[in-house]
Every structure is written in C-alpha cells, then in structure tokens.
Amino acid sequence: MPTSVENARHEWEHGYRRLEASRGDRDAHARLLVQVEAITDELRRRLGGTFTLAELTEAYGGAERWVRDVVAERAPVKNWPRTLATAEDAAFHLYQRGAVDYAP
C-alpha cells in the first residue's frame, strides 16, 4: 500500500526530531549523521536534483529494500541497525527540502 505524502512527512519529521534529540550524546549524534549522509547520497543518486514530494514518498515506500544495504556498505558505525529507522527518516526529512513542490 503506497504511503501518502502527508503520512510520510509526519514519519520523517519524527525521525528528524529523534536525530536532533541525539545531540546530547555527541558520539551517537555523530554516528547518526554518518548514516544520514550515506542515505542522502543514495537519494541524490536515485532521484537526482529535480523531484517532487510524491516521488520522494514513492522512494520511501521502497526504502527498506536499499537503505540497510547502503548503510551497511557505506556507514557501518557502531550499533547501526538500532538507529537505522531514525537515520532513514531524518535523511528523507532533510532531502524533502529540495523537492520542487516543497512547502514547510
């Protein structure tokens, strides 16, 4: 079942809040940022610079299939499987700002 843009954005916002909450633990936050960067790089490769929120939401619907592989290969930081959902949602949250139809 496809995820609606509104529901996806809600999930992304929660992931971003968890990322921001991790600032209290400098090491944990740094590890999350490495994961977010790897996921964001892959989003850039998959979607390019011109995309809509609907296209990003579609990518999010299938992200479980590729995010784990990307992080395992490019950002296998300590305890990475535990923080994967937060990194994924935060990366999508940040990347959405580049959508042609983005509005806060």
Backbone torsions as a table, in degrees:
resi	resn	phi	psi	omega
1	MET	NA	125.4	-178.8
2	PRO	-64.9	144.9	177.9
3	THR	-87.6	135.3	177.8
4	SER	-72.9	154.6	179.4
5	VAL	-58.5	-43.6	-178.5
6	GLU	-61.7	-45.5	178.8
7	ASN	-64.9	-41.6	179.9
8	ALA	-62.9	-45.1	-179.0
9	ARG	-62.7	-34.8	176.3
10	HIS	-63.4	-45.7	178.0
11	GLU	-63.1	-42.5	-179.7
12	TRP	-62.3	-41.0	179.6
13	GLU	-61.8	-42.5	178.4
14	HIS	-63.7	-40.1	176.8
15	GLY	-63.4	-40.7	178.6
16	TYR	-65.2	-39.1	177.0
17	ARG	-63.0	-39.4	176.9
18	ARG	-65.1	-38.8	175.6
19	LEU	-60.0	-48.4	-179.8
20	GLU	-63.7	-37.0	179.2
21	ALA	-66.1	-23.3	-179.3
22	SER	-75.1	-6.8	-179.0
23	ARG	-58.5	-23.9	178.9
24	GLY	-66.3	-21.4	177.1
25	ASP	-116.5	96.9	-172.6
26	ARG	-53.6	-43.2	-178.6
27	ASP	-67.1	-45.0	179.2
28	ALA	-62.6	-41.7	-179.9
29	HIS	-63.8	-43.4	178.9
30	ALA	-61.5	-40.5	178.6
31	ARG	-65.1	-41.0	177.5
32	LEU	-62.3	-41.6	-179.7
33	LEU	-62.3	-35.3	176.4
34	VAL	-63.2	-42.0	178.2
35	GLN	-65.7	-45.8	-180.0
36	VAL	-58.3	-43.0	179.9
37	GLU	-62.6	-42.7	179.0
38	ALA	-63.0	-42.1	179.8
39	ILE	-68.1	-42.3	179.0
40	THR	-62.3	-41.7	177.0
41	ASP	-59.7	-40.4	179.5
42	GLU	-69.7	-37.2	175.7
43	LEU	-61.1	-42.9	178.9
44	ARG	-60.9	-40.6	178.7
45	ARG	-66.8	-40.8	-176.0
46	ARG	-78.2	-38.5	-173.9
47	LEU	-105.5	-21.8	-177.0
48	GLY	75.7	-164.2	-176.2
49	GLY	-90.8	-16.4	-179.6
50	THR	-117.5	113.1	-178.4
51	PHE	-155.8	162.6	177.1
52	THR	-106.8	166.8	175.9
53	LEU	-62.8	-34.4	177.6
54	ALA	-64.2	-41.0	178.1
55	GLU	-66.5	-39.0	177.8
56	LEU	-66.2	-39.6	177.5
57	THR	-63.9	-38.7	176.9
58	GLU	-62.6	-42.8	177.1
59	ALA	-62.5	-37.8	179.1
60	TYR	-64.2	-38.2	179.0
61	GLY	-59.7	-29.2	179.7
62	GLY	-108.3	9.4	-173.1
63	ALA	-66.3	-28.8	179.8
64	GLU	-56.4	-30.6	-177.8
65	ARG	-71.5	-26.3	-175.0
66	TRP	-120.5	-25.3	-177.0
67	VAL	-60.5	-44.8	-179.6
68	ARG	-58.8	-44.0	179.7
69	ASP	-65.0	-42.2	-179.2
70	VAL	-62.5	-47.0	-178.2
71	VAL	-68.9	-40.6	179.2
72	ALA	-61.1	-35.9	-178.0
73	GLU	-83.1	-42.2	-170.9
74	ARG	-105.9	-17.6	-174.9
75	ALA	-147.3	52.4	-177.5
76	PRO	-78.5	65.5	-179.6
77	VAL	-77.5	166.7	-179.3
78	LYS	-51.7	131.6	177.7
79	ASN	59.8	27.2	-174.6
80	TRP	-57.8	-35.2	179.8
81	PRO	-62.7	-29.5	-179.1
82	ARG	-70.6	-27.5	-176.0
83	THR	-107.0	7.3	-175.1
84	LEU	-60.5	-44.0	-178.5
85	ALA	-63.6	-41.4	178.4
86	THR	-63.6	-46.9	-179.7
87	ALA	-62.4	-42.2	179.8
88	GLU	-61.1	-52.2	-177.9
89	ASP	-64.2	-40.2	179.1
90	ALA	-64.6	-40.5	179.1
91	ALA	-62.8	-44.7	178.2
92	PHE	-64.3	-39.7	178.4
93	HIS	-58.8	-48.3	-179.2
94	LEU	-68.0	-39.0	-176.7
95	TYR	-70.5	-28.0	-179.0
96	GLN	-59.8	-23.9	-178.5
97	ARG	-64.2	-16.9	177.5
98	GLY	-92.1	-0.1	-179.9
99	ALA	-67.8	143.3	-178.4
100	VAL	-64.3	-24.5	-179.4
101	ASP	-109.5	21.2	-178.1
102	TYR	-68.5	135.5	171.1
103	ALA	-143.9	130.5	-178.9
104	PRO	-59.2	NA	NA
